[in-house]
Each structure stands twice: as structure tokens, then as C-alpha cells.
């Protein structure tokens, strides 16, 4: 990632001399940077594509520098950022703390229960850290549609619908709300199977804790609550027609 970012910064400097220069580049990298810069300047509408796959902020800054350099040269340039997973942007808009903070809170006894939503924590952090956090919780509830190392540690596993088995909304890398619709009904072949959309399990848990009846029956109620709690999510209401 560091070398990739340095190449990007060198490309930006080759396009616009006022962009920060990069010292210590070998001849081959300098030649490559000049060639990339020439191609971008020769393009009618150059597009810089980057992303968060390598987890390095410098790579994103280098992509931004290249785009800015092209704009200074009066090119009709654009930039697009790809994210590692679907709805990464939507998750970021909701907010919250990092996984490291959550695991640390659990391990220190700061919470006695944890709900893991359609995620294998062992793919997100080292085994010892996850083990310490989950073992400190008196109640581990996992809502998922597949068996993972995390479900093996759960006291309760609730069967969640996959994206093909339920309705929902995601936010694309452009910040565009996109609705997806159920195309497969799990109960059709196996009526005894309790597969529910994740939000239905969460709502049922919340209502049980609040000693209230379950009153959300349609996705419309979920999207309305999301929009009301976060102004940036207001657009999800218009992503598709209502249930009526």
C-alpha cells in the first residue's frame, strides 16, 4: 500500500508541479508515473478509480491528489471509490463505534450481552481478541444465515434471511439508496423453518425487552424509523414504492 500511494503521489506531481513531490523513487517508478500522467492528460474525461481494499488512507489521498491535479490542468476529471462490501456506505451513515472498541468493551465487562448481525467476527479480528470478548459475555446472540466460527460461540442462533429471502435497502458506493426484494420464500418448502429477516428478529427482541407487542410488520415501518432517526437516510423512503 505504501508503494502504491507513493506512485499515486508521483503521478499527481507529474501532472501538476504544485502537488507534493515524492523523494527516493527508483527510475522505473518515475518512468511509470510519467507514463500514467501522460495518459491521463491525453484523455478527454479521465476517471480515477480507487477504494478501501488495502485499508490505507494514503492511497485514498493519492487518488484525490491525482484528481485535483487533473482539475487544475482543466481536465474534466472524476473520481470514484469502491468499497469492500455491499452497504459499507449505509453502515457508515448509521454511525457507531469500531469493532475494536466493541470487543474491548465486552472483554472488560462493559456489557453483559452481545448481538452479532450476519457477520463472522473471526474474519474481522484475531482469534484471541474475539475469544476474550465473547467469553466475557453472559449472552451471545448471533443473527445469521450461515454457520460460522462465531455461531459456534453463540448461546442463541437466530436464522436470518439472506438478501434473496427478504426485502431491504442498501446504500451504494455513490450514496444511492437501492431497494432489493424477496425472490425466494424459505417457508414454501419447509414451513417449520423459522427464517426471518434480521430486522424482524431485532424488533422482536426489542419489543420483548420493552414488554411491548410486536408492531412492525412491513419494511415500510423500518425505513420510516431509519429516516426519522437520521436525516441522511431520508432518501431510502423513495427508493421503491410503498407496500400498498
C-alpha positions as CSV (number, residue, x, y, z in Angstrom):
1,X,0.0,0.0,0.0
2,X,2.8,2.4,0.8
3,X,4.4,1.9,-2.6
4,X,1.0,2.2,-4.3
5,X,0.4,5.5,-2.5
6,X,3.9,6.9,-3.4
7,X,3.3,6.0,-7.1
8,X,-0.1,7.9,-6.9
9,X,1.5,11.0,-5.3
10,X,4.2,10.8,-8.0
11,X,1.6,10.7,-10.8
12,X,-0.2,13.8,-9.2
13,X,3.1,15.7,-9.1
14,X,3.9,14.7,-12.8
15,X,0.5,16.2,-13.8
16,X,0.7,19.3,-11.6
17,X,4.1,20.5,-10.3
18,X,2.4,22.2,-7.3
19,X,1.3,18.8,-6.0
20,X,3.7,17.4,-3.3
21,X,6.7,15.7,-4.8
22,X,7.9,12.2,-3.8
23,X,11.6,11.6,-3.0
24,X,13.6,8.5,-3.3
25,X,11.7,6.9,-6.2
26,X,13.6,4.5,-8.4
27,X,13.9,5.1,-12.1
28,X,11.3,2.5,-13.1
29,X,8.7,4.0,-10.8
30,X,9.4,7.5,-12.0
31,X,9.0,6.4,-15.6
32,X,5.8,4.6,-14.8
33,X,4.4,7.7,-13.1
34,X,5.3,9.9,-16.1
35,X,3.6,7.4,-18.4
36,X,0.4,7.3,-16.3
37,X,0.3,11.1,-16.1
38,X,0.7,11.4,-19.8
39,X,-2.2,9.0,-20.5
40,X,-4.5,10.8,-18.0
41,X,-3.7,14.2,-19.6
42,X,-4.4,12.8,-23.0
43,X,-7.8,11.5,-22.0
44,X,-10.9,13.6,-22.7
45,X,-12.6,12.6,-19.4
46,X,-10.1,10.9,-17.1
47,X,-11.6,8.9,-14.3
48,X,-9.6,7.9,-11.2
49,X,-10.8,4.7,-9.5
50,X,-9.7,3.9,-6.0
51,X,-11.0,2.2,-2.9
52,X,-10.6,1.0,0.6
53,X,-9.5,-2.6,-0.1
54,X,-6.0,-2.2,1.2
55,X,-7.1,-0.2,4.3
56,X,-4.6,2.6,3.8
57,X,-5.7,6.3,3.9
58,X,-2.6,7.4,2.0
59,X,-3.9,5.5,-1.1
60,X,-7.2,7.5,-1.0
61,X,-5.2,10.7,-0.5
62,X,-3.1,9.9,-3.6
63,X,-6.2,9.3,-5.7
64,X,-7.6,12.6,-4.5
65,X,-4.3,14.4,-5.3
66,X,-4.3,12.9,-8.9
67,X,-7.9,14.1,-9.4
68,X,-7.2,17.5,-8.0
69,X,-4.1,17.8,-10.2
70,X,-6.1,16.9,-13.3
71,X,-8.8,19.5,-12.4
72,X,-6.0,22.2,-12.1
73,X,-4.9,21.3,-15.6
74,X,-8.6,22.0,-16.6
75,X,-9.4,18.3,-17.4
76,X,-12.9,17.1,-17.0
77,X,-11.8,14.6,-14.3
78,X,-13.8,12.5,-11.9
79,X,-13.1,10.1,-9.0
80,X,-15.0,7.0,-7.8
81,X,-14.3,5.0,-4.7
82,X,-15.1,1.3,-4.4
83,X,-15.9,-0.2,-1.0
84,X,-15.0,-3.6,0.2
85,X,-18.6,-4.8,0.9
86,X,-22.1,-4.0,-0.1
87,X,-23.8,-1.3,2.1
88,X,-20.5,-0.1,3.5
89,X,-21.7,3.4,2.9
90,X,-25.0,2.7,4.6
91,X,-23.3,1.3,7.6
92,X,-21.1,4.4,7.9
93,X,-24.1,6.7,7.7
94,X,-25.7,5.0,10.6
95,X,-22.6,5.6,12.7
96,X,-21.3,3.7,15.7
97,X,-18.0,2.7,17.2
98,X,-15.4,0.4,15.7
99,X,-15.3,-3.3,16.1
100,X,-12.1,-3.0,18.2
101,X,-13.9,-0.7,20.7
102,X,-16.9,-3.1,20.9
103,X,-14.6,-6.1,21.6
104,X,-12.6,-4.2,24.1
105,X,-15.9,-3.1,25.9
106,X,-17.0,-6.7,26.1
107,X,-13.7,-8.1,27.2
108,X,-13.6,-5.5,30.1
109,X,-17.0,-6.4,31.3
110,X,-18.6,-3.2,30.0
111,X,-21.6,-5.2,28.6
112,X,-23.1,-8.5,29.5
113,X,-24.8,-9.3,26.2
114,X,-23.9,-9.0,22.6
115,X,-25.8,-9.4,19.3
116,X,-23.8,-10.2,16.2
117,X,-25.6,-9.4,13.0
118,X,-24.7,-11.5,9.9
119,X,-21.0,-11.4,10.5
120,X,-18.2,-13.7,11.4
121,X,-16.1,-11.8,13.9
122,X,-13.2,-14.2,13.5
123,X,-12.8,-12.8,10.0
124,X,-12.6,-9.3,11.4
125,X,-10.2,-9.6,14.3
126,X,-7.6,-12.1,15.7
127,X,-8.9,-15.2,17.4
128,X,-7.6,-14.4,20.9
129,X,-9.3,-11.0,20.9
130,X,-12.7,-12.4,19.8
131,X,-12.4,-15.3,22.2
132,X,-11.8,-13.0,25.1
133,X,-14.7,-10.7,24.2
134,X,-17.3,-13.5,23.6
135,X,-16.3,-15.5,26.7
136,X,-16.8,-12.4,28.9
137,X,-20.4,-12.0,27.7
138,X,-23.2,-13.9,29.6
139,X,-25.4,-13.9,26.5
140,X,-24.1,-14.1,22.9
141,X,-26.9,-13.9,20.2
142,X,-26.0,-14.4,16.6
143,X,-28.4,-13.5,13.8
144,X,-27.1,-15.1,10.6
145,X,-27.9,-17.2,7.6
146,X,-24.9,-19.4,7.6
147,X,-22.8,-21.3,10.2
148,X,-19.5,-19.6,11.1
149,X,-16.9,-19.7,13.8
150,X,-19.0,-17.0,15.6
151,X,-22.2,-19.0,15.6
152,X,-20.2,-21.8,17.2
153,X,-19.7,-19.5,20.2
154,X,-23.3,-18.4,20.4
155,X,-25.8,-19.2,23.2
156,X,-28.6,-18.4,20.7
157,X,-28.6,-18.5,16.9
158,X,-31.5,-16.9,15.1
159,X,-31.9,-17.8,11.4
160,X,-31.7,-14.7,9.3
161,X,-33.0,-14.4,5.7
162,X,-30.4,-13.9,3.0
163,X,-30.7,-10.9,0.6
164,X,-32.7,-13.2,-1.7
165,X,-35.1,-14.2,1.1
166,X,-36.1,-10.8,2.3
167,X,-36.8,-7.2,1.4
168,X,-34.4,-4.3,2.3
169,X,-32.5,-1.3,1.4
170,X,-28.8,-0.7,0.8
171,X,-26.8,2.4,0.1
172,X,-24.4,2.1,-2.9
173,X,-20.9,3.5,-3.2
174,X,-22.4,6.6,-4.8
175,X,-24.6,7.1,-1.7
176,X,-27.7,6.0,-3.7
177,X,-30.4,4.2,-1.8
178,X,-31.3,0.9,-3.6
179,X,-34.1,-1.5,-2.7
180,X,-33.9,-5.2,-3.0
181,X,-36.9,-7.6,-3.0
182,X,-37.5,-11.1,-1.8
183,X,-37.3,-13.6,-4.6
184,X,-37.4,-16.8,-2.5
185,X,-39.7,-17.8,0.3
186,X,-37.9,-20.2,2.7
187,X,-41.1,-21.4,4.3
188,X,-42.6,-22.5,1.0
189,X,-40.8,-25.9,1.1
190,X,-40.1,-26.0,4.8
191,X,-43.0,-24.3,6.7
192,X,-41.5,-25.3,10.0
193,X,-38.2,-23.4,9.4
194,X,-38.1,-20.1,11.3
195,X,-36.2,-17.9,8.9
196,X,-36.8,-14.2,9.4
197,X,-35.3,-11.0,8.1
198,X,-32.8,-9.7,10.5
199,X,-34.8,-6.6,11.4
200,X,-37.8,-8.8,12.4
201,X,-35.6,-10.6,14.9
202,X,-34.2,-7.4,16.3
203,X,-37.7,-5.8,16.6
204,X,-39.0,-8.9,18.3
205,X,-36.1,-8.8,20.8
206,X,-36.6,-5.1,21.4
207,X,-40.3,-5.5,22.0
208,X,-39.7,-8.3,24.4
209,X,-37.3,-6.3,26.4
210,X,-39.7,-3.3,26.4
211,X,-42.7,-5.5,27.2
212,X,-44.5,-4.3,24.1
213,X,-46.3,-6.1,21.4
214,X,-44.5,-6.6,18.0
215,X,-45.9,-3.8,15.8
216,X,-43.6,-3.7,12.9
217,X,-44.9,-6.0,10.1
218,X,-43.7,-4.3,7.0
219,X,-40.4,-2.9,5.7
220,X,-42.0,0.5,5.3
221,X,-42.1,0.8,9.1
222,X,-38.3,0.1,9.3
223,X,-37.4,2.6,6.6
224,X,-39.6,5.2,8.2
225,X,-37.9,4.7,11.5
226,X,-34.4,4.9,9.9
227,X,-35.3,8.0,8.0
228,X,-36.7,9.7,11.2
229,X,-33.6,8.9,13.2
230,X,-31.0,10.0,10.6
231,X,-31.7,12.8,8.2
232,X,-29.0,11.4,5.8
233,X,-31.1,8.3,5.4
234,X,-34.3,10.2,4.4
235,X,-33.9,9.2,0.8
236,X,-34.5,5.5,1.5
237,X,-38.2,6.2,1.7
238,X,-38.2,7.0,-2.0
239,X,-36.1,4.0,-3.1
240,X,-39.2,2.0,-4.1
241,X,-43.0,2.1,-3.9
242,X,-44.6,1.5,-0.5
243,X,-46.1,-1.8,0.5
244,X,-49.5,-0.6,-0.5
